[in-house]
Amino acid sequence: MMHDSTRPQGLLLSLRQIFSHGIITMLAVAIAFSLPQAAGYILYQWWPLVEKDANLLLATEIGMASVMVLLFNFAKIVWDHRQQVAMAKLTALAYARNHRRGWLSRRRERALVKRLSAARDAFILTLTGYDTFVEDRSLLRGALQSAYEIRVMLVNPVGKGLRRRVDSLPPDITLLSFHKEIEASIACLAELRKAGKKITLKFYEQEPFWKVIVLGDHVWVQHCHTGFEVKHQPEYVFALQHHNPRQGLYIPFYMHFLDQWNQPRHPEYDFDTNELVYRDEAGNECGRAALGVPINGADVPANYLAPAADD
C-alpha cells in the first residue's frame, strides 16, 4: 500500500527533473550561440565609441565595477548557502519554521505532510496533545488518524511538573485550561480506539522539555521552553537518512521517545476505568490510581472526524 502511494510522487519528481534539465540545456545552448554576436558587437561597435568618448568610458568602467561587485557578492551568497545546505543535510533537517505561520509557511507544511507515506505507527510525546489531536490547524491530525498503532505520552494533569509549567506561563493560562485540553485529547484518542486503532496512553510527571512527534520517517520537534507556550516555539522536522541512519537528528529524538516510553515509572491510562495503571520493572501491574480529572464529561470537538474501523 505504501508502494502504491509513493509511485505517483516518484513519477512527478522524475518529470520535474526532466523538465528542469531541459530548461537548463536550452538556456546553455542559447548562451553559447549568442556569445559570438555579443563579442563582435563589443569589439567592433561598442569599443570604438568608448575610445572617442571619455564620459562613455567612465560610465563603462563604473558599470563593469558594479557588475563585478554584484557577481562577487552573489558568489559569496551562493557559497554561504552551500554551507548551510551542507549543515542541513548533516542534521537531516527537512523543514523548519518560526512560530509565526504565514501563508507560505502553511503551504510548505501541507506539501511536506502530503509527501509522507502512510505510517503504520505514530509516537507522540507532548504536553496536553490538544494542538496535535484537536486543534483545527493541526496538519498532522489526518496523518495520525491513518496510523494503526499510536503511542502517546501526556503530562500528568495532577502532577507537580504540570503545576510548575503553569506557574511559569502568563496568568491567563491556568491549570483548569490544561485539564480541559487533556480531557479533549483523551476523548479524541478514545474515539480512535473505538474505531479500531491500537491506542496506548501514558502520563509522565516531570516538567516537559521536548515535544516530539514521530510519524514514519520524519520527526517533529519543539522545545518546551520555560515561560513560553510550545506553539510559540520554533518547530523542526528531521528525516531519517536511510543510507546512513546514524547521520542526522531523527534517531536521537526517536530514541528519546523510546527511552521515556520504556521507563516503568510512567503509568498507563485505562480508557475503560479512567485509572492510571502502575507496573513494575517486569511489566506486571502493581497498583492503580484515579487520574484525578473527570474525563467522562469531555466532549469530542464537532469538527473531529474519526477514521473508519480497520478490517
C-alpha positions in Angstrom: 0.0 0.0 0.0 2.9 2.3 0.8 4.5 1.4 -2.5 1.3 2.5 -4.5 1.1 5.8 -2.6 4.7 6.7 -3.4 4.6 5.8 -7.1 2.8 8.9 -8.3 5.1 11.1 -6.2 8.2 9.4 -7.8 6.7 9.9 -11.3 6.1 13.6 -10.7 9.6 14.0 -9.3 11.1 12.4 -12.4 9.0 14.6 -14.7 10.1 17.7 -12.8 13.7 16.7 -13.0 13.4 16.1 -16.8 11.7 19.4 -17.3 14.3 21.3 -15.3 17.2 19.6 -17.1 15.6 20.5 -20.4 15.3 24.2 -19.5 18.9 24.3 -18.3 20.1 22.7 -21.6 18.1 25.1 -23.7 19.5 28.1 -21.7 23.1 26.9 -22.1 22.6 26.4 -25.9 21.1 29.9 -26.2 24.0 31.5 -24.3 26.6 29.6 -26.4 25.1 30.8 -29.7 24.8 34.4 -28.5 28.4 34.7 -27.4 29.9 35.3 -30.9 27.4 38.0 -31.7 27.9 39.7 -28.3 31.7 39.6 -28.7 31.5 41.0 -32.2 29.3 43.9 -31.0 31.6 44.8 -28.2 34.8 44.7 -30.3 33.6 46.4 -33.5 30.8 48.7 -32.4 30.9 49.5 -28.7 34.6 49.8 -28.1 35.3 52.3 -30.9 32.7 54.5 -29.4 34.2 54.2 -25.9 37.6 55.2 -27.2 36.4 58.5 -28.5 34.1 59.5 -25.6 35.7 60.0 -22.1 32.3 60.1 -20.4 31.2 56.9 -22.0 34.5 55.3 -20.9 33.9 56.4 -17.3 30.3 55.1 -17.4 31.6 51.8 -18.8 34.2 51.4 -16.1 31.6 52.2 -13.4 29.2 49.7 -14.9 31.8 47.0 -15.1 32.9 47.6 -11.5 29.3 47.4 -10.3 28.7 44.2 -12.2 31.9 42.7 -10.7 30.8 43.7 -7.2 27.4 42.1 -7.8 28.9 38.9 -9.1 31.3 38.6 -6.2 28.5 39.2 -3.7 26.4 36.6 -5.5 29.2 34.1 -5.4 29.6 34.7 -1.6 25.9 34.2 -1.0 25.9 31.0 -3.0 28.9 29.8 -1.0 27.3 30.6 2.3 24.0 28.9 1.3 26.0 25.9 0.1 27.5 25.6 3.6 24.0 26.0 5.2 22.6 23.3 2.9 25.5 21.0 3.8 24.8 21.5 7.6 21.1 20.9 7.0 21.9 17.7 5.2 24.2 16.6 8.0 21.5 17.1 10.6 18.8 15.7 8.2 16.8 18.9 8.6 13.8 18.5 6.3 11.8 21.6 7.4 11.9 24.4 10.0 9.6 27.2 10.8 9.2 30.0 13.3 6.1 30.3 15.5 4.6 32.9 13.1 2.9 30.9 10.4 2.4 32.8 7.1 0.5 31.5 4.1 3.8 30.4 2.5 4.8 28.5 5.7 1.5 26.7 5.9 1.7 25.8 2.2 5.1 24.3 2.7 3.9 22.3 5.7 0.9 21.0 3.8 3.2 19.9 1.0 5.5 18.1 3.4 2.6 16.2 5.0 1.3 15.2 1.6 4.6 13.7 0.7 4.6 11.5 3.8 3.9 7.9 3.1 1.1 6.2 5.2 2.8 5.4 8.5 1.7 2.4 10.5 3.0 3.7 13.8 2.9 7.1 15.4 4.7 8.2 18.6 3.8 11.4 20.4 5.4 12.9 23.4 3.8 16.3 24.2 2.0 18.3 27.0 -1.7 18.1 26.5 -2.0 16.9 23.0 -4.6 19.5 22.1 -2.6 21.2 19.3 -2.0 17.8 17.8 -5.3 15.9 18.1 -7.9 18.6 18.5 -6.8 21.9 17.0 -8.3 22.8 13.7 -4.9 23.9 12.3 -3.2 20.7 13.1 -1.7 19.4 9.9 -0.7 16.1 11.4 -4.2 15.1 12.7 -5.2 13.5 9.4 -1.9 11.6 9.1 -2.2 10.4 12.7 -5.7 9.0 12.1 -4.3 6.9 9.2 -1.9 5.2 11.5 -2.8 1.8 13.1 -0.8 2.0 16.4 -0.5 5.3 18.2 1.6 5.7 21.4 1.0 8.9 23.3 2.7 10.4 26.4 0.9 13.4 28.0 1.8 15.3 31.1 0.0 14.2 34.3 -2.8 16.6 34.9 -2.3 16.5 38.7 1.4 16.1 38.7 4.0 18.6 40.1 5.6 19.0 36.6 2.4 20.5 35.2 2.0 22.8 38.1 5.5 24.2 37.7 4.7 24.6 34.0 1.6 26.6 34.6 3.3 28.8 37.2 5.9 29.8 34.6 3.3 30.8 32.0 1.2 34.0 31.7 -1.7 34.4 34.2 -4.4 33.8 31.5 -3.2 30.2 31.2 -4.5 28.2 34.2 -4.4 24.6 35.4 -8.0 24.3 34.5 -7.3 25.2 30.9 -4.7 22.5 30.7 -7.1 20.0 32.2 -9.7 20.8 29.6 -7.2 20.3 26.8 -6.1 16.9 28.2 -9.8 15.9 28.5 -10.4 16.8 24.9 -7.3 14.9 23.8 -8.3 11.8 25.7 -11.7 12.0 24.2 -10.3 12.0 20.7 -8.0 9.1 21.5 -10.9 7.2 22.8 -12.8 7.7 19.5 -9.8 6.5 17.6 -9.7 3.4 19.9 -13.4 2.7 19.2 -12.6 2.9 15.5 -10.2 0.0 15.8 -6.9 1.8 16.3 -4.4 0.5 18.9 -4.1 3.4 21.3 -1.7 3.4 24.3 -1.6 6.4 26.5 0.9 7.1 29.3 1.4 10.0 31.6 4.7 11.5 32.8 5.3 13.5 35.9 8.3 15.7 35.3 8.2 19.2 33.7 8.3 18.7 29.9 11.4 19.6 27.9 10.7 18.4 24.4 7.6 17.9 22.3 8.3 15.0 19.9 6.1 13.5 17.2 7.5 10.6 15.3 5.5 9.8 12.1 7.0 7.4 9.7 10.4 8.6 8.5 10.0 12.1 10.0 10.1 13.6 13.5 8.6 16.9 14.5 10.4 18.6 17.4 9.7 21.7 19.6 11.4 22.8 22.7 9.2 23.3 25.8 10.9 26.5 26.9 10.0 27.6 30.5 7.7 30.6 30.4 6.6 30.2 26.8 3.8 28.3 25.2 5.0 25.4 23.0 3.0 26.7 20.0 5.1 29.9 20.1 8.4 27.9 19.8 10.2 27.1 16.5 9.4 23.7 15.0 12.0 21.5 13.4 11.3 18.4 11.2 14.1 15.8 10.8 14.0 13.0 8.3 15.5 9.5 8.6 18.6 9.0 6.4 18.1 5.5 5.0 21.6 5.3 3.6 23.2 6.3 6.9 20.7 6.2 9.8 23.3 7.4 12.3 23.5 10.7 10.5 21.0 13.4 11.5 18.9 14.0 14.5 16.0 11.7 13.7 17.4 8.7 15.6 18.3 10.7 18.7 14.8 12.1 19.1 13.3 8.8 18.2 15.4 7.1 20.9 14.5 9.9 23.4 10.8 8.9 23.0 11.5 5.2 23.4 13.6 5.9 26.5 10.8 7.8 28.1 8.2 5.3 26.9 10.0 2.3 28.4 10.5 3.7 31.8 8.2 1.8 34.2 7.6 4.9 36.4 5.2 6.3 33.8 1.7 4.9 34.4 -0.5 3.7 31.6 -4.1 5.0 31.2 -7.0 2.6 31.3 -9.7 4.1 29.0 -12.4 1.8 30.4 -12.0 2.7 34.1 -10.3 6.2 33.8 -7.5 4.9 36.0 -3.7 5.0 35.9 -2.1 1.6 35.9 1.3 1.3 37.5 3.7 -1.5 36.6 6.9 -2.9 38.0 10.2 -3.5 36.1 8.9 -6.8 34.8 5.8 -5.2 33.4 3.4 -6.6 35.9 0.6 -4.5 37.3 1.4 -3.3 40.8 -1.2 -0.7 41.5 -3.9 1.6 40.2 -4.9 5.2 41.0 -7.6 7.6 39.7 -6.5 10.0 37.1 -7.8 12.9 39.2 -9.5 14.7 36.3 -13.1 13.9 35.2 -12.9 12.6 31.6 -16.5 11.2 31.1 -17.8 14.7 30.6 -15.3 15.6 27.9 -16.8 16.2 24.5 -15.2 15.4 21.2 -15.0 18.5 19.0 -17.8 18.8 16.5 -15.3 19.0 13.6 -13.5 15.8 14.7 -13.8 13.0 12.2 -12.9 9.6 13.4 -11.5 7.2 10.7 -13.3 4.1 9.6 -12.5 1.0 11.5 -9.8 -1.2 10.1 -10.8 -4.5 8.5 
